[in-house]
């Protein structure tokens, strides 16, 4: 009977361990100590290697510990495995746990020395506590690894956004992700609950912390976004596969949706199909897909994915590929546009690079998002922007001002002196400016409508043109008409009037509603409809607002004859 009772107690102990291992919230030795204390009618404490109590039963007499310090030190240091002693009227048993010094020590204090069966339970409980402690340490190490891997993936992504492939490779020396060997990539922007991002990134992560030939990156600015970089168009079809936890691959499955091929033939297998199936199987997911781009143009691909995601949220499938349109910048007259941009930004020539980078982000993203992205306070962001406002004499709270600065940054490649153009930056002569991206060289250089009627002096003996003069050209008017053309399909809603009133109200939906005599919900419904029709993100990140400001400004001008 005693043997059967002892076995039953051990089963209870193992049940507690199984319970802790199954709940996934980390190992906790306290329930084991409480169970042990009840079984042997004693109080129990777990003393860490530094001599402090890590956890204990409620009535454990901590006043006995100073007298036990010499014995605790020998046990913790590995000179002894177990010891029995007295402290006043208490009988104390101590057992060292684990193989590595400094070792934690299990301390049992009772009115009498433990029986043989009780001592056996103490030893068993101690062994399981040691296992739980190692499991807890492994959990801590695993979480630390996942956090560092996530940081490194974001650093690689940031380098790609800046177009610096060399930096991306240098950061990953010894474990270069396969993505960096691809010729082209697509950006898939997955909208999902924030708590799902860790699970998805870990599910498809390989042993090196990457995702096969792809990269899953937590967006720090928008908690619902998981940024997925996918190698595009490898010759043997092997460049598009997520790796599983064991380093395997999720290749095409027999039930792959044939519609996966419709807009995205290069990713009908592997990562593209996996992401599409995630959206298909989760009604609160959505997916925006960019066109294929060289790795050095990741910023453009990311900007496209943002706009595609805005459109995807309004489709039954919740998946949308970017509908390409000719950007405005290459249509502006050069060198007049370059002259205007340099004149506008010239006062910032001595501004610190950090301030310029923050400004480039803040002309597109909300200040709170910029703060999260750069891991700085919102007050710090505001401080940098106040410096720029004072230098330029402009109000960055005005949407038209932000749009004009964004256009100017794009035309000069990100620097007041145009320094980026000499290093591969894009101005109007380059065919396209960056559509979007975080960090230096990113930004959303999609243009804007700065309501300025005057010039900024002379540039090399020539008068500086106004923004209106740049916008009165035939190509600019053709671009604006084409951009706004989808608004004709309004199904009885005057979206054009709502959008113009919204911009006039500095993108304040409540003011817009009062001006139009509509409810705020109706205004937002019109804006969501416009997002879908225009294929531009207006409300989530606001990355498409500058194009809208730009087009409305141009159509309000008479074209030059």
C-alpha positions as CSV (number, residue, x, y, z in Angstrom):
1,X,0.0,0.0,0.0
2,X,2.8,2.4,0.9
3,X,4.5,1.7,-2.5
4,X,1.2,2.3,-4.3
5,X,0.7,5.6,-2.4
6,X,4.2,6.7,-3.2
7,X,3.7,5.9,-6.9
8,X,0.4,7.9,-6.8
9,X,2.2,10.9,-5.4
10,X,4.8,10.7,-8.1
11,X,2.0,10.6,-10.7
12,X,0.6,13.8,-9.2
13,X,4.0,15.4,-9.5
14,X,4.4,14.4,-13.1
15,X,0.9,15.6,-13.8
16,X,1.9,19.1,-12.5
17,X,4.9,19.1,-14.8
18,X,2.8,18.0,-17.8
19,X,0.3,20.8,-17.0
20,X,3.0,23.4,-17.0
21,X,4.6,22.1,-20.1
22,X,1.3,22.1,-22.0
23,X,0.2,25.6,-21.1
24,X,3.1,27.3,-22.9
25,X,3.4,30.2,-20.4
26,X,6.7,29.3,-18.9
27,X,7.8,27.0,-16.1
28,X,6.8,27.9,-12.5
29,X,8.3,25.9,-9.6
30,X,5.9,27.4,-7.0
31,X,3.1,24.8,-7.5
32,X,5.6,22.0,-7.1
33,X,6.9,23.5,-3.9
34,X,3.3,23.9,-2.6
35,X,2.6,20.3,-3.5
36,X,5.7,19.0,-1.8
37,X,5.0,21.0,1.3
38,X,1.6,19.5,1.6
39,X,2.9,15.9,1.1
40,X,5.6,16.0,3.7
41,X,4.1,18.6,6.1
42,X,7.0,21.0,5.8
43,X,7.9,24.4,4.3
44,X,10.0,24.6,1.2
45,X,12.0,27.3,-0.6
46,X,14.1,27.5,-3.7
47,X,17.2,29.5,-3.1
48,X,19.0,30.8,-6.2
49,X,22.7,30.7,-6.9
50,X,23.1,34.2,-5.5
51,X,21.6,33.1,-2.1
52,X,18.3,34.9,-2.5
53,X,14.9,33.1,-2.2
54,X,13.4,32.7,-5.7
55,X,10.1,31.3,-4.5
56,X,8.8,29.4,-1.5
57,X,5.7,28.2,0.3
58,X,3.8,30.8,2.1
59,X,5.1,30.1,5.7
60,X,8.7,29.3,4.9
61,X,10.9,30.6,7.8
62,X,13.3,32.9,6.0
63,X,15.0,33.9,9.2
64,X,16.9,30.6,9.2
65,X,18.7,31.4,5.9
66,X,21.6,33.5,7.4
67,X,22.7,30.5,9.6
68,X,22.6,28.3,6.5
69,X,24.8,30.5,4.3
70,X,28.0,28.5,4.6
71,X,26.2,25.3,3.6
72,X,24.3,27.0,0.9
73,X,27.5,28.3,-0.6
74,X,29.1,24.8,-0.7
75,X,26.0,23.3,-2.3
76,X,25.7,26.1,-4.8
77,X,29.3,25.9,-5.7
78,X,29.3,22.2,-6.4
79,X,31.3,21.0,-3.4
80,X,28.3,19.1,-1.9
81,X,25.1,17.5,-3.4
82,X,23.0,17.4,-0.3
83,X,23.1,18.2,3.4
84,X,21.0,17.9,6.6
85,X,21.2,20.2,9.6
86,X,19.3,21.9,12.3
87,X,18.3,25.5,12.8
88,X,16.8,26.1,16.2
89,X,13.9,23.7,16.6
90,X,13.7,23.0,12.8
91,X,15.1,20.1,10.9
92,X,16.5,21.3,7.6
93,X,17.3,19.3,4.5
94,X,19.1,21.0,1.5
95,X,19.6,19.6,-2.0
96,X,21.5,21.2,-4.8
97,X,19.7,21.2,-8.2
98,X,21.1,21.0,-11.6
99,X,24.6,20.3,-13.0
100,X,26.0,23.9,-13.4
101,X,27.3,26.2,-10.7
102,X,26.1,28.4,-9.2
103,X,23.3,25.8,-8.6
104,X,19.9,26.6,-7.0
105,X,19.3,24.8,-3.7
106,X,16.1,23.3,-2.5
107,X,15.6,24.0,1.3
108,X,13.1,21.9,3.3
109,X,12.3,22.9,6.9
110,X,10.1,20.9,9.2
111,X,9.5,20.0,12.8
112,X,11.1,16.6,12.3
113,X,13.5,15.0,9.9
114,X,11.8,13.7,6.8
115,X,11.1,10.0,6.5
116,X,12.7,7.9,3.8
117,X,9.6,8.2,1.7
118,X,9.5,12.0,2.3
119,X,13.2,12.3,1.4
120,X,12.5,10.4,-1.8
121,X,9.7,12.9,-2.7
122,X,12.1,15.8,-1.9
123,X,14.7,14.4,-4.3
124,X,12.1,13.7,-7.0
125,X,10.6,17.1,-6.7
126,X,14.0,18.7,-6.7
127,X,14.9,16.8,-10.0
128,X,11.7,18.0,-11.6
129,X,12.2,21.6,-10.4
130,X,15.7,21.5,-11.9
131,X,14.1,20.3,-15.2
132,X,11.5,23.1,-15.0
133,X,14.3,25.6,-14.3
134,X,16.2,24.4,-17.4
135,X,13.0,24.6,-19.4
136,X,12.4,28.1,-18.1
137,X,16.0,29.0,-19.1
138,X,15.4,27.5,-22.5
139,X,12.2,29.5,-22.9
140,X,14.1,32.6,-22.0
141,X,16.9,31.8,-24.5
142,X,14.3,31.0,-27.2
143,X,12.5,34.2,-26.7
144,X,15.7,36.2,-26.7
145,X,16.8,34.4,-29.9
146,X,13.4,35.1,-31.6
147,X,13.7,38.8,-30.6
148,X,17.2,39.2,-31.9
149,X,16.3,37.3,-35.1
150,X,13.4,39.7,-35.5
151,X,15.6,42.7,-35.0
152,X,18.1,41.4,-37.6
153,X,15.4,40.7,-40.1
154,X,14.2,44.3,-39.7
155,X,17.8,45.6,-40.0
156,X,18.2,43.7,-43.3
157,X,14.8,45.1,-44.5
158,X,15.9,48.6,-43.6
159,X,19.1,48.3,-45.5
160,X,17.1,47.0,-48.5
161,X,14.8,50.0,-48.2
162,X,17.8,52.3,-48.4
163,X,19.0,50.4,-51.4
164,X,22.2,49.4,-49.6
165,X,22.6,45.7,-50.6
166,X,26.3,45.7,-49.4
167,X,25.2,46.8,-45.9
168,X,22.5,44.1,-45.9
169,X,25.1,41.4,-46.7
170,X,27.6,42.8,-44.1
171,X,25.0,42.6,-41.4
172,X,24.4,38.9,-42.2
173,X,27.9,37.7,-42.6
174,X,28.1,33.9,-41.9
175,X,24.3,33.4,-42.5
176,X,23.4,35.5,-45.5
177,X,19.7,35.0,-46.2
178,X,18.9,33.4,-49.6
179,X,16.7,36.4,-50.4
180,X,19.9,38.5,-50.9
181,X,20.9,36.2,-53.8
182,X,17.7,36.8,-55.7
183,X,17.5,39.1,-58.7
184,X,14.0,40.4,-57.9
185,X,11.5,40.4,-55.1
186,X,7.9,41.2,-54.4
187,X,6.7,42.7,-51.1
188,X,3.6,41.0,-49.7
189,X,2.0,43.1,-46.9
190,X,-0.2,41.0,-44.7
191,X,-2.8,42.6,-42.5
192,X,-3.5,40.4,-39.5
193,X,-4.1,40.7,-35.7
194,X,-0.8,41.8,-34.0
195,X,-0.8,38.7,-31.8
196,X,-0.6,36.5,-34.9
197,X,2.6,38.0,-36.2
198,X,5.0,36.1,-33.8
199,X,3.2,32.8,-34.5
200,X,3.4,33.2,-38.3
201,X,7.0,34.4,-38.3
202,X,8.0,31.4,-36.1
203,X,6.0,28.9,-38.0
204,X,7.7,29.5,-41.3
205,X,11.2,30.3,-39.9
206,X,14.2,28.2,-40.8
207,X,17.1,27.3,-38.6
208,X,19.1,30.4,-39.5
209,X,16.3,32.8,-38.4
210,X,15.1,33.6,-41.9
211,X,12.3,32.2,-44.0
212,X,13.8,30.1,-46.8
213,X,14.2,32.5,-49.7
214,X,11.9,35.0,-48.0
215,X,11.8,37.3,-45.0
216,X,9.0,38.0,-42.6
217,X,9.4,41.4,-40.9
218,X,7.3,42.9,-38.1
219,X,6.3,46.4,-39.0
220,X,7.2,48.5,-35.9
221,X,5.0,51.4,-36.9
222,X,1.7,49.6,-37.7
223,X,1.1,46.6,-35.4
224,X,-1.3,44.9,-37.8
225,X,1.3,44.6,-40.6
226,X,3.6,41.7,-41.3
227,X,5.9,42.6,-44.2
228,X,6.9,39.6,-46.3
229,X,9.7,39.9,-48.8
230,X,9.5,37.1,-51.3
231,X,12.1,36.2,-53.9
232,X,10.5,36.3,-57.3
233,X,11.0,34.4,-60.5
234,X,13.9,32.0,-59.9
235,X,14.7,29.9,-63.0
236,X,14.2,26.5,-61.4
237,X,11.2,27.4,-59.3
238,X,13.0,26.9,-56.1
239,X,13.3,30.5,-55.2
240,X,9.9,30.8,-53.6
241,X,9.4,28.5,-50.6
242,X,8.9,29.1,-46.9
243,X,11.0,26.9,-44.7
244,X,9.4,25.1,-41.8
245,X,10.8,24.8,-38.3
246,X,12.9,21.8,-39.4
247,X,14.4,23.6,-42.4
248,X,11.9,22.0,-44.8
249,X,9.8,23.8,-47.4
250,X,6.2,24.4,-48.0
251,X,6.1,23.8,-51.8
252,X,3.0,23.7,-53.9
253,X,0.2,21.7,-52.4
254,X,-2.2,19.6,-54.4
255,X,-5.2,21.8,-53.4
256,X,-3.5,25.0,-54.3
257,X,-6.1,27.5,-55.5
258,X,-5.9,28.0,-59.3
259,X,-6.8,31.6,-58.8
260,X,-3.4,32.1,-57.1
261,X,-2.0,32.3,-60.6
262,X,-4.3,35.1,-61.8
263,X,-2.4,38.2,-60.8
264,X,0.8,36.7,-59.6
265,X,2.1,33.9,-61.9
266,X,5.6,33.8,-60.3
267,X,4.2,33.0,-56.8
268,X,1.6,30.4,-57.6
269,X,3.7,28.1,-55.5
270,X,5.5,28.4,-52.2
271,X,5.3,31.7,-50.2
272,X,2.8,33.4,-52.4
273,X,0.3,30.5,-52.2
274,X,0.9,30.2,-48.4
275,X,0.1,33.8,-47.8
276,X,-2.9,33.7,-50.0
277,X,-4.2,30.6,-48.2
278,X,-3.7,32.4,-44.9
279,X,-6.0,35.2,-46.1
280,X,-8.5,32.7,-47.6
281,X,-8.7,30.8,-44.3
282,X,-8.8,33.9,-42.0
283,X,-11.6,36.3,-42.6
284,X,-9.8,39.1,-40.7
285,X,-6.7,38.9,-42.8
286,X,-5.9,40.9,-46.0
287,X,-2.9,40.9,-48.4
288,X,-1.4,43.6,-50.7
289,X,1.1,42.5,-53.3
290,X,3.7,44.6,-55.2
291,X,5.0,44.2,-58.6
292,X,8.4,42.4,-58.9
293,X,11.4,44.8,-58.3
294,X,15.2,44.5,-58.1
295,X,16.4,44.2,-54.5
296,X,17.7,47.7,-54.6
297,X,14.2,49.0,-55.2
298,X,12.6,47.4,-52.2
299,X,11.3,50.8,-51.1
300,X,9.2,51.1,-54.3
301,X,7.9,47.6,-53.9
302,X,6.9,48.3,-50.3
303,X,5.0,51.4,-51.3
304,X,3.1,49.5,-53.9
305,X,2.2,46.8,-51.3
306,X,0.8,49.5,-49.0
307,X,-1.5,50.8,-51.7
308,X,-2.5,47.3,-52.8
309,X,-3.4,46.4,-49.2
310,X,-5.7,49.5,-49.0
311,X,-7.5,48.2,-52.1
312,X,-7.5,44.6,-50.9
313,X,-9.5,45.4,-47.8
314,X,-12.4,46.3,-50.0
315,X,-12.5,43.2,-52.2
316,X,-14.3,40.0,-51.4
317,X,-11.1,38.0,-51.7
318,X,-9.2,40.5,-49.5
319,X,-6.2,40.1,-51.8
320,X,-5.0,42.7,-54.3
321,X,-2.0,43.1,-56.5
322,X,-0.8,46.6,-57.2
323,X,-2.3,48.3,-60.3
324,X,0.6,50.2,-61.7
325,X,0.2,53.7,-62.8
326,X,2.9,56.1,-64.1
327,X,4.2,58.2,-61.3
328,X,4.1,62.0,-61.6
329,X,7.7,62.9,-60.9
330,X,9.2,61.8,-64.2
331,X,6.4,63.8,-66.0
332,X,7.5,67.1,-64.4
333,X,9.7,69.4,-66.6
334,X,13.4,69.0,-65.8
335,X,15.5,70.9,-64.8
336,X,12.7,73.3,-63.6
337,X,11.4,70.7,-61.1
338,X,14.8,70.1,-59.8
339,X,15.4,73.9,-59.4
340,X,12.1,74.3,-57.5
341,X,12.9,71.4,-55.1
342,X,16.5,72.6,-54.4
343,X,15.3,76.1,-53.7
344,X,12.6,74.9,-51.3
345,X,15.0,72.6,-49.4
346,X,18.1,74.9,-49.5
347,X,17.5,76.2,-45.9
348,X,17.9,72.7,-44.6
349,X,21.5,72.2,-46.0
350,X,23.0,72.4,-42.5
351,X,20.3,70.4,-40.8
352,X,21.5,67.2,-39.1
353,X,20.9,64.0,-41.1
354,X,18.8,62.5,-38.3
355,X,16.4,65.5,-38.5
356,X,16.1,65.1,-42.2
357,X,15.4,61.4,-41.9
358,X,12.7,62.0,-39.3
359,X,11.2,64.7,-41.5
360,X,11.1,62.4,-44.6
361,X,9.1,59.9,-42.6
362,X,6.9,62.4,-40.8
363,X,5.7,64.0,-44.0
364,X,3.9,60.7,-44.8
365,X,3.4,58.8,-41.5
366,X,1.7,59.9,-38.4
367,X,4.2,61.2,-35.8
368,X,3.3,58.3,-33.4
369,X,4.1,55.8,-36.1
370,X,7.5,57.5,-36.8
371,X,8.3,57.3,-33.1
372,X,7.5,53.6,-32.9
373,X,9.4,53.0,-36.1
374,X,12.6,54.7,-34.9
375,X,12.1,53.7,-31.2
376,X,12.1,57.2,-30.0
377,X,9.6,59.3,-28.1
378,X,6.9,61.3,-29.9
379,X,8.2,64.4,-28.2
380,X,11.6,63.8,-29.8
381,X,9.9,63.5,-33.2
382,X,8.0,66.8,-32.6
383,X,11.3,68.5,-31.5
384,X,13.0,67.6,-34.8
385,X,10.0,68.7,-36.8
386,X,9.7,72.0,-35.0
387,X,13.3,72.7,-36.0
388,X,12.5,72.1,-39.6
389,X,9.3,74.2,-39.4
390,X,11.3,77.1,-37.9
391,X,14.0,76.8,-40.6
392,X,11.6,76.7,-43.5
393,X,8.9,78.9,-42.1
394,X,6.3,76.3,-42.9
395,X,3.6,74.4,-40.9
396,X,4.2,70.6,-41.2
397,X,0.7,70.1,-39.8
398,X,-0.7,71.2,-43.1
399,X,-1.2,68.3,-45.6
400,X,-0.3,70.4,-48.6
401,X,2.9,71.5,-47.0
402,X,3.8,67.9,-46.3
403,X,3.0,66.9,-49.8
404,X,5.2,69.6,-51.2
405,X,8.1,68.6,-49.0
406,X,7.7,65.0,-49.9
407,X,7.8,65.9,-53.6
408,X,10.9,68.0,-53.1
409,X,12.7,65.3,-51.1
410,X,11.8,62.8,-53.9
411,X,13.1,65.1,-56.6
412,X,16.4,65.7,-54.8
413,X,16.8,62.1,-53.8
414,X,16.3,62.8,-50.1
415,X,18.9,65.6,-49.4
416,X,18.6,69.4,-49.7
417,X,21.7,69.4,-52.0
418,X,20.5,66.4,-54.0
419,X,23.4,64.3,-52.8
420,X,21.5,61.1,-53.2
421,X,21.1,61.5,-56.9
422,X,24.7,61.0,-57.5
423,X,24.5,57.7,-55.7
424,X,21.6,56.3,-57.6
425,X,18.8,58.4,-56.2
426,X,15.8,59.1,-58.5
427,X,14.7,62.4,-59.7
428,X,12.4,63.1,-62.5
429,X,15.0,62.2,-65.1
430,X,15.4,58.8,-63.5
431,X,11.9,57.5,-64.4
432,X,10.6,56.9,-61.0
433,X,11.0,58.1,-57.4
434,X,10.7,55.9,-54.4
435,X,7.1,55.0,-53.7
436,X,7.6,54.3,-50.1
437,X,9.8,52.9,-47.4
438,X,11.2,53.4,-44.0
439,X,14.5,55.0,-43.2
440,X,17.0,56.9,-45.2
441,X,16.4,56.7,-48.9
442,X,12.9,55.6,-48.3
443,X,10.1,58.0,-47.7
444,X,7.1,58.3,-50.0
445,X,8.2,60.5,-52.8
446,X,4.8,60.6,-54.5
447,X,4.4,64.3,-54.9
448,X,2.3,66.9,-53.3
449,X,0.4,70.1,-53.9
450,X,2.1,73.0,-52.2
451,X,-0.1,76.0,-52.5
452,X,2.7,78.5,-53.1
453,X,2.3,81.3,-55.5
454,X,5.7,82.7,-55.4
455,X,9.2,81.5,-56.2
456,X,12.3,81.2,-54.0
457,X,14.6,83.7,-55.6
458,X,16.9,82.8,-58.5
459,X,18.9,79.6,-59.2
460,X,22.0,80.0,-61.3
461,X,20.6,83.2,-62.7
462,X,17.3,81.7,-63.6
463,X,14.1,82.5,-61.7
464,X,12.8,79.7,-59.6
465,X,9.6,78.3,-60.9
466,X,6.5,78.0,-58.7
467,X,4.9,74.6,-58.1
468,X,1.9,75.8,-60.1
469,X,4.1,76.4,-63.1
470,X,5.4,72.8,-62.8
471,X,1.8,71.5,-62.6
472,X,0.4,73.4,-65.6
473,X,2.1,71.1,-68.0
474,X,0.2,68.8,-70.3
475,X,1.7,65.6,-69.0
476,X,0.9,66.6,-65.4
477,X,-2.7,67.3,-66.3
478,X,-3.0,64.0,-68.2
479,X,-1.6,62.2,-65.1
480,X,-4.1,63.9,-62.8
481,X,-7.1,63.2,-65.0
482,X,-6.1,59.5,-65.2
483,X,-5.5,59.3,-61.4
484,X,-8.9,60.7,-60.6
485,X,-10.8,58.9,-63.4
486,X,-11.9,55.9,-61.2
487,X,-13.9,58.3,-59.1
488,X,-16.5,58.5,-61.9
489,X,-17.7,55.0,-60.8
490,X,-19.3,56.4,-57.7
491,X,-22.7,54.6,-57.7
492,X,-24.5,57.8,-56.7
493,X,-21.8,59.1,-54.2
494,X,-20.0,62.2,-55.1
495,X,-16.6,61.0,-53.9
496,X,-14.7,63.7,-55.8
497,X,-16.5,66.4,-53.8
498,X,-15.8,64.5,-50.5
499,X,-12.2,64.1,-51.3
500,X,-11.7,67.7,-52.2
501,X,-13.5,68.9,-49.0
502,X,-11.4,66.4,-47.0
503,X,-8.2,67.8,-48.3
504,X,-9.5,71.4,-47.8
505,X,-10.2,70.4,-44.2
506,X,-6.7,69.2,-43.7
507,X,-7.9,65.5,-43.7
508,X,-10.1,66.1,-40.7
509,X,-13.2,63.9,-41.3
510,X,-15.3,65.7,-38.7
511,X,-14.7,69.1,-40.3
512,X,-15.4,67.6,-43.7
513,X,-18.7,66.2,-42.5
514,X,-19.8,69.5,-41.1
515,X,-18.9,71.3,-44.3
516,X,-20.8,68.8,-46.5
517,X,-23.7,68.3,-44.2
518,X,-22.9,64.5,-43.9
519,X,-22.2,62.3,-41.0
520,X,-18.6,61.5,-40.1
521,X,-19.3,57.8,-40.8
522,X,-20.5,58.7,-44.3
523,X,-17.3,60.7,-44.9
524,X,-15.2,57.8,-43.8
525,X,-17.2,55.4,-46.0
526,X,-16.6,57.7,-49.0
527,X,-12.9,57.7,-48.2
528,X,-12.8,53.9,-47.9
529,X,-14.5,53.7,-51.3
530,X,-12.0,56.1,-52.8
531,X,-9.2,54.0,-51.4
532,X,-10.5,51.0,-53.3
533,X,-11.1,52.9,-56.5
534,X,-7.8,54.8,-56.5
535,X,-5.7,52.0,-55.2
536,X,-4.1,54.3,-52.7
537,X,-3.9,54.1,-48.9
538,X,-5.6,57.2,-47.5
539,X,-6.6,56.2,-43.9
540,X,-4.3,53.6,-42.5
541,X,-0.9,55.0,-43.1
542,X,-1.9,57.9,-45.3
543,X,0.8,57.0,-47.8
544,X,-1.5,57.8,-50.7
545,X,-2.7,61.2,-49.6
546,X,0.1,63.1,-51.4
547,X,-0.9,61.7,-54.8
548,X,-4.5,62.8,-54.1
549,X,-3.4,66.2,-53.0
550,X,-1.3,66.4,-56.0
551,X,-4.0,65.4,-58.5
552,X,-6.6,67.7,-57.0
553,X,-4.2,70.6,-57.1
554,X,-3.4,70.0,-60.8
555,X,-7.0,69.7,-61.9
556,X,-7.8,73.0,-60.2
557,X,-5.2,74.8,-62.5
558,X,-5.6,75.8,-66.1
559,X,-3.0,74.0,-68.2
560,X,-0.4,76.1,-69.9
561,X,-1.1,76.8,-73.6
